[in-house]
Amino acid sequence: SQCHFAQHKQCVRGDEVNDIYSYICPICWKSSNRVVESRTTIIVSPTSIKSQWHSEILRHIDDENFKVLVYDGISHGWVSPEEIAKYDVIVTDFNTLSKELYFAESVDRELRNAKKFEYPPSPLVHVKFWRVVLDEAQMVENANARPSQMVQTLPAVHRWGCTGTPIERGSIQNLYGLIFFLGIHPYTNFKTFDELWIDYRSGKPDKLVL
């Protein structure tokens, strides 16, 4: 009723539209730039262990009110930011976020005819998470890769990185992606980080303070 666009019914999770008069469609979320405050933790892991995260949470937390959602992306149905904010934990994977970046960006195309359907935004960028946790966090070592860019766009109060191999292939430069994700200033600026790397190689360890 606000944006006058159409939306496929099958693109919305069935439990989302309990009251069509209070339903906010993806396009209205996109235009409002609204962000929902939450106490939700989102855990990002490799695809191979995503289901293990889910099963271990259910196994070790004995609380029927504790809510966990496995998020597989927009292609599996729109989940509104308000709905996501009701969960205690969201479990997703780097591959899903790599695809989700496309929906987090502004997609504008010049078309001869007016569009009937609009690209939905990623609901994840409309939730301010209490905590973002990266499992196998070395996977964001390349700050320009799509998964790295997507996790960086997630609004969050706290950012955690879990990894047993923070430096791979023997180069301290591999730490930059993690530092960028964690927001360790001023080293999020690559030029500043590169100067730190030069100091390290020239034998000035007194400057290596993070």
Secondary structure, 3 states (H helix, E strand, C coil): CCCCCCCCHHHECCCCCCCCCCCCCHHHHHHHCCCEECCCEEEEECHHHHHHHHHHHHHHCCCCCCCEEECCCHHHCECCHHHHCCCCEEEEEHHHHHHHHHHHCCCCCCCCCCCCCCCCCCHHHHEEEEEEEEECHHHHCCCCCHHHHHHHHCCEEEEEEECCCCCCCCCHHHHHHHHHHHCCCCCCCHHHHHHHHHHHHCCCHHHCCC
